[in-house]
Amino acid sequence: MKDFFISYNKADISWAEWTAWTLEEAGFTIVLQAWDFRPGSNFVLEMQRAASEAERTIAILSPAYLNALYTRPEWAAAFVQDPTGDKGILLPICVQKCNLKGLLTTIIYIDLVDLNETAAKEALLQGISRERMKPSIEPQFPGGIKRSITEQPRFPGALPPIWNVIYRLKKKGRIEEIQKGKYLLIPARAGYDGSWSEVPKFYRSIHNRYLFT
């Protein structure tokens, strides 16, 4: 008994042969029409034998495959043997973007669309495995991911914290402390060297409004 029978449309022969070659190199046995159906044999009987004797059927999915007549009974024969998918008898491999309909939408497929050869080979060999795909290394802790914004943005219209400090000092009657240098935190926070003359008029006007009014 063979491991896989590859069902494909002639438009996807290159994908079918690449898949067959990759799997045979990995140690699996394959039935492929292009390689195994020899002149003089009966095509229908060969298909019947391949579909019934292989443990699993690979369907190379593409628009051409879905629109062909003779590919439909090939994947349907595999589906009826395992309608719940518990044994993974029908294994679709999508090689082109296509619109799946009906029963095929219920089967999880291997997606090779837009992958390079290395990634496609890895996806194929992982996809045919019936083992649980737990990673061999521990995943990174999600909480350790650094965020681009480290502090919560200030609510629009709210004063910066330093202005609130001045306001609280003023309310407590501690004007002298502000005049002696506490307000110099304002230009330091704003990126200036600390001299009052360096503070822009905008900052000075807000400061004076809170300090002297």
N, C-alpha and C positions, 0 to 999 in steps of 0.2 A: 504493500500500500504506500502511495506517495503522500508527502506532507501537504503539498499545495497543488491545486489546479488553478491556473491563471486564466480568467475569463476577460477578454478584451475585444475591442473593435480594431479592425485593420488600420484605422487612422492613428491608433496609439501603439503600434507594434514596437516602436523604440522604447516606450515606457514599459511595456510587457517584457521585453528582452532584458532591459536593465534590471528590472525587479527580479526576474528569474535568475539572472547571473549573480546578482548580489546575494540572494538567498542560498543558491547552491554553493557559493564561496563560503557562506556561513555554516554549511553542513546540512542544509535541508534538501529534500528531494522534491522535484518539480515536474509537473506536466504542462507543457506549453505547445499549443497547436503548431507554431512555426518550427519547432524543433522535433516534435514527436509524432505528428501526423504525416506519415510517409505516403508517397504516390502508390496508388493501387488499393489503399485502405478505404473503408467506408467512413465518410466524414461524420455522419450522424451516430454511428456506432462508436466511433472514437470519442465523440463528445459524451455519449452516455457512459462509456467506460471511465473516462476521466472524472466526470462529475460524481460518479458513484463510488469510485475507488480511492479518490483523494480524501484525506481527513478534513481538509478545509478548502474553501474556494475563495480566491482573491478576485475581486471585481475592480478593474481599472476604470475608475469613474471619470467621465468627460461628457461634454454634450453629444459627441458622436456615439459614445457607448449607450447613453440613455435613449437616443433616437433610433438605435438599431433594433431590428426585429429578433435576430437569433441570440443576442446577448440576454434578453429578458428571461427566457426559460433557464438559462445557465445560472443566473443568480437566484432565480425563484426556486430552483431545485435545492439549492443550499439553504435557502430561507425556511422552507417547509420542514427541513430536518432539525432546525433549531430556531423556532419562531421567537423564543424568549431571549436568545442570544447568550444563554448560559455557557454553551460550549465554544462560542466564537467561530462557528463553522463558516459563516459568511463574513468575510473581512474586506470591506470596501477600502480602496486607496484612491483618494481624489488627486488627480494630476492636473486638472484644469477647473477653473471656476464653473460651476454648473448649478442648475436649479433642481434640487432633489424634490421628488413628490412621492406621495403614497407611502408604502411600507419601507422604502429605503431611508426615509427621514428618521426612522426609529433606530437605525444602526449607527453606532459611533464609528467614524471612519478615520483612517490615517491621512493627514493632510500634508501633501508634498508641494502644494502650490507655492510658487515663487521661492522655494528653497534652493540653495546651492547643493552640489553633489554630496559634500560632506554632511551637511545638515539633513539632507534627504535620506542618506544611508542610515544615519543615526535614528531618525524618526521611524524608518521602516523596520529596523531590527528591534527597536523598543516596542513598536506597535504590534508586532506579531507575537510578542511575549504575552503569556497569560498570567505572568507573575505580577504581584503588587509593585508599583513603581515608587517605592519609598526611596528618597535620595540617600546616598552613602555617607554624606556629610551633613552636619547639623545646619539647618537654615539660619540665616542671620536674624537676630532679634529685631523685630520691626520698630521697637521703641528707640533703638540706637541710631535711627536714620536722622541726620541733621536736616533741619528745616531752613529754608531760605529766609524766612522771617522769624527771628529769634524772640522778638518781643511783640506783645499785643499792640496793634496800632491804636493811637489816641483817638478818642471819639471826636469827630469833626466839630470845631467850635469850642472845645474844651481847652483851658489854659494848660501849658506845660507844668509839670510838678513844681518847678522852681518858683513860678509865680504864685502858686498856692502857698508855698512856704512864706513868701514875703507878706501875702495877705494875712496869714495866720499870725505872723509876728506883729503886724500892724494892729490887728484886732486886739492883741494882748497888751498893746501900749509899749511895745519894745522897739520904738522908732530908732532909738539911739544905737541899738545893735545893728540895724540895717545900715545906718549912716556910717558906722565904723568899719564897714567892709562886708557885711553879710551879702549885700547886693552884688558884690563882685563875682558871686557864683553865676550870675546871669551872663555876663560876657564870656566867662569860662565855658559855660554850658553851650553858648552860641558859637564858640570857636575863636574867641578873641583873647588877647593877652591879659586882660583884667583891668585895663585902664578905662575909666568911665568915659573919657573922650572918644574911645574907640567903639563904643556901643552905638549902633545905628539909631537914628531918630525914632524909628518905630519902637525899638526896645525901650529907649529912654522915656518915650511918651507913656507907654503902658506902665513902666516902673513908677513914674511920677504920679500917675493917676491912682495907683494903689497905695502909694506911700503918703501922699499929701492931700488926698481928697477924702 
